Amino acid sequence: QVQLVESGGGSVQAGGSLRLSCAASGITFNRYCMAWFRQAPDKERELVARIATKGNTGYAESVKGRFTISQDNAKSTVYLQMNSLKPEDTATYYCAADSAFCGLSPAGFDYWGQGTQVTVSS
């Protein structure tokens, strides 16, 4: 079965960095758009970053210049490097895989990880 397993979350002070990892299994990794979403309490889930099958990347405006998405096809793993973290980045971060459109909406994604918590204190 398909599994997306996130790791790397934690607590950090503002200005710090974290690197999230998402290891995928059960899918042909290089045929999927991979993305990171986040959801804060009482807020909707939002796209943070995505990387298409050809390597094109896209970011939410709020994280541009601070976050970088990358992937290692040999390891079937996608990463999210988060620098200059802010308290407003605090959320549960989810890895997701989409076989088709690589869009902005979480509804379009086929598979999800269980989430990893990121907490940024001021």
PyMOL commands that set and color helices and strands:
alter all, ss='L'
color gray80, all
select helices_A, chain A and resi 29-31+61-63+73-75+87-89+106-108
alter helices_A, ss='H'
color red, helices_A
select strands_A, chain A and resi 3-7+10-13+18-25+33-39+46-51+57-59+67-72+77-82+91-98+111-112+116-121
alter strands_A, ss='S'
color yellow, strands_A
deselect
rebuild
show_as cartoon
